[in-house]
């Protein structure tokens, strides 16, 4: 029954994301458990925290990831009166060739006064699950699918409190702002009257809305050698949609808002070790209309916690230009429901989500590996993979980034 955002991957197999997923994208992000708010060297920051782009060089990133969706399984027992079963499955975007993230950063400042523009397309959510009929609230009577796309233009500016290369506390503050256009598409299908009696709805709905985002990244301390700490915070606004159908008939979500904060700590000589910790608050409760079922169970706001680590490993015997980045993470993922009883799951108006889920809080472990190399002119390229397990489905993510 749930739709989980995958924390991602190193120790598991394949990362997942579903209804309760949050807005994380990118293989590096996922491999580190989704703790990403204080990143300052990844083009995915255009979406995750626009302040993180302010000191980056010109760069591009693309990422693909799987999503956890839920399917209805019909077999001959349905004709003997048995309820159809549901099961979690791994899915790709719709259409499958669309990435979960595609973004670019353009640095327009100087080392003393860095500021940058960023542009991205992102699709962190794909929701697909069975819902009940309007006249029967505890068995699957229809399938619901909703995909989300968001286009963003962002600007980040870094305010230097100390000259570059000087050690000390409160070295700089980066600020970022973004404006977004959100697009969402719904496919809603009731099952054939030959299987479940009654009139069948077959709807395809699309709508567009506007939103935005903002972020901060503060350099708490940097001794320029073996210890550095950054604090990050970001906000992604809700995007409201007005589909040409009442949620009484066709299940629908707005794009939920999200607030997140985190720390990144760099350690050891040359700062090869990176430790991250994050918390994210996602507003699923405000993204749906209230239930009209007698139990009144609604989708809930959730808070997720994650930690991650990354180590830059050089192997001179192979090449001076190559670096390996083993990564691992853990995520405490809170689903937007508080029961595993499919007859008590949240409802939107009269339509209840009907899913077999294992828990309402998940411990998701992730691992990943990055391969980076320095090309002509010192430009860096990297390929990243991530895997996770611990949610209703395992998941996988992959990405590529380059400086230009």
Secondary structure, DSSP 8 states (H G I E B T S, - for coil): ---------SSSSSB---TT--S--SHHHHHTTT--TT--S-TTHHHH-GGGGTT--SEEEEEEE-EEEEEEE--GGGGGT---EEEEEEE--SSTTS-SEEEEEEE-S-SSS-EEEEEEEE---EEEEEEEETTEEEEEEEEEEEEEEEEEEEEEEEEESS-TT--EES-EEEEEEEEEEEEEEEEEEE--TTTS-S---EEEEEEEEEEEEEEEEEEEEE-SSSEEEEEEEEEE--B----SS-TTTS----B--EEEEEEEEEESTTS-EEEEEEEEEE--GGGS--B-STT------EEEEEEEEEEEEE-TTT-TTEEEEEEEEEEEEE-S-S---TTSS-EEBTEEB----S-SEEEEEEEEEEEEEE-GGG-EEEEEEEEEESSSS-EEEEEEEEE-
